[in-house]
Amino acid sequence: MDSCLNALSMGEGASAPTVKRLMLRIHKIRIDDIYVPTARRRTLHPETARLLAEDILENGMKMPIQVRSDGKRYVLVEGLHRLEAVKWLGEAEIEAYLVQARKH
């Protein structure tokens, strides 16, 4: 399943913005290969993750998490509660967008 993000840009000599589509592919990533930075871990609310796990069981995960690669592993960018919910459900992999993001 692919998802699109829209980006506006002004082409040279253009009088109105043109829309460019950036395609983000969903990757299946092993949960054990994802590092969660310490500062990010402190924002975890276990009850939120538990409720989200119940929702994922009933409806599936609606939005993949976002990770970046640091060469050796994946670093979580967005989606801590989704990651913890999927861990709580005993899954080995999670759907993720691989993004380029600055380091925390």
Backbone torsions as a table, in degrees:
resi	resn	phi	psi	omega
1	MET	NA	125.7	177.8
2	ASP	-104.3	152.6	177.8
3	SER	-128.8	152.6	-177.7
4	CYS	-116.3	145.0	168.8
5	LEU	-119.0	139.3	178.3
6	ASN	-96.2	140.3	175.6
7	ALA	-130.4	132.3	177.8
8	LEU	-92.2	140.5	175.4
9	SER	-148.0	152.0	177.2
10	MET	-99.9	118.0	175.9
11	GLY	-75.4	154.0	-179.3
12	GLU	-61.5	126.7	-179.9
13	GLY	79.8	2.2	-178.4
14	ALA	-82.9	143.6	180.0
15	SER	-96.6	-15.2	179.5
16	ALA	-134.5	152.8	179.2
17	PRO	-62.3	145.6	173.5
18	THR	-110.1	151.9	-177.3
19	VAL	-102.0	127.7	174.0
20	LYS	-108.2	140.4	177.5
21	ARG	-102.1	128.3	174.3
22	LEU	-107.6	123.1	-178.7
23	MET	-91.8	127.8	173.6
24	LEU	-109.7	124.8	178.4
25	ARG	-91.6	142.3	176.0
26	ILE	-87.0	130.8	178.4
27	HIS	-112.4	146.8	170.4
28	LYS	-92.4	119.5	-176.0
29	ILE	-121.1	137.8	176.8
30	ARG	-66.4	130.4	-178.8
31	ILE	-59.7	-36.1	179.9
32	ASP	-65.0	-17.7	-179.3
33	ASP	-91.5	4.2	-177.1
34	ILE	-104.8	124.7	176.6
35	TYR	-98.0	133.3	176.6
36	VAL	-107.6	115.8	179.8
37	PRO	-57.1	147.0	-176.9
38	THR	-54.8	-45.5	-179.3
39	ALA	-61.6	-36.5	179.2
40	ARG	-69.3	-39.9	-179.0
41	ARG	-59.7	-32.8	-179.0
42	ARG	-66.5	-16.4	-178.3
43	THR	-90.0	2.1	-177.0
44	LEU	-71.9	132.2	172.8
45	HIS	-113.8	103.7	-175.1
46	PRO	-55.0	-37.0	-179.4
47	GLU	-65.1	-37.9	177.3
48	THR	-63.0	-42.9	179.1
49	ALA	-64.0	-39.7	179.4
50	ARG	-64.3	-45.6	178.4
51	LEU	-63.5	-38.8	178.3
52	LEU	-65.4	-37.5	177.7
53	ALA	-60.8	-41.4	177.3
54	GLU	-62.2	-42.3	179.4
55	ASP	-65.2	-40.2	178.9
56	ILE	-63.3	-39.0	177.3
57	LEU	-60.5	-42.1	-177.3
58	GLU	-78.5	-39.8	-169.8
59	ASN	-120.8	-5.7	-175.1
60	GLY	81.5	165.6	178.5
61	MET	-80.4	123.2	-174.3
62	LYS	-84.1	-30.4	-176.4
63	MET	-135.1	123.4	177.6
64	PRO	-63.5	155.5	173.5
65	ILE	-73.9	172.2	175.6
66	GLN	-119.9	131.4	177.2
67	VAL	-132.6	157.9	171.7
68	ARG	-123.2	154.5	178.9
69	SER	-96.0	136.4	174.4
70	ASP	-108.9	15.1	178.4
71	GLY	100.5	-34.4	-178.8
72	LYS	-111.1	-26.6	-173.9
73	ARG	-155.3	179.2	174.5
74	TYR	-103.6	139.9	179.2
75	VAL	-112.0	129.1	-179.7
76	LEU	-65.4	130.6	175.7
77	VAL	-105.3	-49.2	178.9
78	GLU	-143.0	142.0	172.7
79	GLY	113.7	31.1	-178.1
80	LEU	-57.2	-46.7	-177.5
81	HIS	-68.1	-35.6	175.3
82	ARG	-64.8	-42.7	178.6
83	LEU	-61.1	-47.7	-179.7
84	GLU	-65.1	-36.5	178.2
85	ALA	-63.5	-43.4	-179.6
86	VAL	-67.9	-37.1	174.4
87	LYS	-60.6	-46.2	-178.4
88	TRP	-58.8	-33.0	179.0
89	LEU	-78.8	-5.7	176.9
90	GLY	83.9	15.8	179.8
91	GLU	-74.7	151.9	178.3
92	ALA	-97.0	-22.1	-177.5
93	GLU	-131.6	159.2	178.1
94	ILE	-140.3	148.9	176.0
95	GLU	-78.2	135.7	-176.5
96	ALA	-147.4	148.2	167.6
97	TYR	-91.0	132.2	174.2
98	LEU	-91.1	113.0	-174.5
99	VAL	-119.0	161.5	170.8
100	GLN	-98.4	120.2	-178.2
101	ALA	-140.5	154.6	177.6
102	ARG	-74.2	155.8	-178.9
103	LYS	-73.2	149.4	-180.0
104	HIS	-74.4	NA	NA
